[in-house]
């Protein structure tokens, strides 16, 4: 069986970030920053939660030796 579909649209090449930023409008860039800040906040919350879980486990089982 052949995996190539002759009717499939051509694959898009990845555009470097620098080039994406050059052609983006101010509104698009501000929206991108908002999305990135929200993603950073989610990551920071996940880190906080994981640290609390680790501390709870360490209090029960003791810390692992380094």
C-alpha positions as a Markdown table, in Angstrom:
| # | Residue | x | y | z |
|---|---|---|---|---|
| 1 | Unk | 0.0 | 0.0 | 0.0 |
| 2 | Unk | 1.3 | 3.5 | -0.9 |
| 3 | Unk | 1.2 | 6.2 | 1.8 |
| 4 | Unk | 1.4 | 9.1 | -0.6 |
| 5 | Unk | -1.9 | 10.6 | -1.6 |
| 6 | Unk | -1.6 | 12.2 | -5.0 |
| 7 | Unk | -4.6 | 14.4 | -4.3 |
| 8 | Unk | -3.4 | 15.7 | -0.9 |
| 9 | Unk | -2.4 | 19.3 | -0.7 |
| 10 | Unk | 1.4 | 19.8 | -0.5 |
| 11 | Unk | 2.8 | 19.9 | 2.9 |
| 12 | Unk | 3.5 | 23.3 | 4.3 |
| 13 | Unk | 7.1 | 24.1 | 5.3 |
| 14 | Unk | 7.7 | 25.4 | 8.8 |
| 15 | Unk | 8.2 | 29.1 | 8.8 |
| 16 | Unk | 10.9 | 30.4 | 11.2 |
| 17 | Unk | 9.6 | 32.4 | 14.1 |
| 18 | Unk | 11.6 | 35.5 | 13.1 |
| 19 | Unk | 9.8 | 35.5 | 9.7 |
| 20 | Unk | 6.4 | 35.0 | 11.4 |
| 21 | Unk | 7.0 | 38.0 | 13.7 |
| 22 | Unk | 8.1 | 40.2 | 10.8 |
| 23 | Unk | 4.8 | 39.8 | 8.9 |
| 24 | Unk | 2.5 | 39.8 | 12.0 |
| 25 | Unk | 0.5 | 42.9 | 12.9 |
| 26 | Unk | 0.8 | 44.6 | 16.3 |
| 27 | Unk | -2.6 | 43.1 | 17.2 |
| 28 | Unk | -1.5 | 39.6 | 16.3 |
| 29 | Unk | 1.7 | 40.1 | 18.3 |
| 30 | Unk | -0.2 | 41.3 | 21.4 |
| 31 | Unk | -2.6 | 38.4 | 21.1 |
| 32 | Unk | 0.4 | 36.0 | 20.8 |
| 33 | Unk | 1.9 | 37.5 | 24.0 |
| 34 | Unk | -1.4 | 37.1 | 25.8 |
| 35 | Unk | -1.5 | 33.4 | 24.8 |
| 36 | Unk | 2.1 | 32.9 | 25.9 |
| 37 | Unk | 1.5 | 34.6 | 29.2 |
| 38 | Unk | -1.5 | 32.4 | 29.9 |
| 39 | Unk | 0.5 | 29.3 | 29.0 |
| 40 | Unk | 3.3 | 30.4 | 31.3 |
| 41 | Unk | 0.8 | 30.9 | 34.1 |
| 42 | Unk | -0.5 | 27.3 | 33.5 |
| 43 | Unk | 3.1 | 25.9 | 33.6 |
| 44 | Unk | 3.8 | 27.8 | 36.8 |
| 45 | Unk | 0.7 | 26.5 | 38.4 |
| 46 | Unk | 1.6 | 23.0 | 37.4 |
| 47 | Unk | 5.0 | 23.4 | 38.9 |
| 48 | Unk | 3.6 | 24.7 | 42.2 |
| 49 | Unk | 1.2 | 21.7 | 42.3 |
| 50 | Unk | 3.9 | 19.2 | 41.6 |
| 51 | Unk | 6.2 | 20.7 | 44.2 |
| 52 | Unk | 3.5 | 20.5 | 46.8 |
| 53 | Unk | 2.9 | 16.9 | 45.9 |
| 54 | Unk | 6.6 | 16.1 | 46.1 |
| 55 | Unk | 6.8 | 17.8 | 49.5 |
| 56 | Unk | 3.8 | 15.8 | 50.7 |
| 57 | Unk | 5.4 | 12.6 | 49.5 |
| 58 | Unk | 8.7 | 13.5 | 51.1 |
| 59 | Unk | 7.0 | 14.2 | 54.4 |
| 60 | Unk | 5.5 | 10.7 | 54.4 |
| 61 | Unk | 8.3 | 8.7 | 52.8 |
| 62 | Unk | 11.3 | 10.9 | 53.4 |
| 63 | Unk | 13.3 | 12.7 | 50.8 |
| 64 | Unk | 15.3 | 10.7 | 48.2 |
| 65 | Unk | 19.1 | 10.9 | 48.6 |
| 66 | Unk | 20.7 | 13.2 | 46.1 |
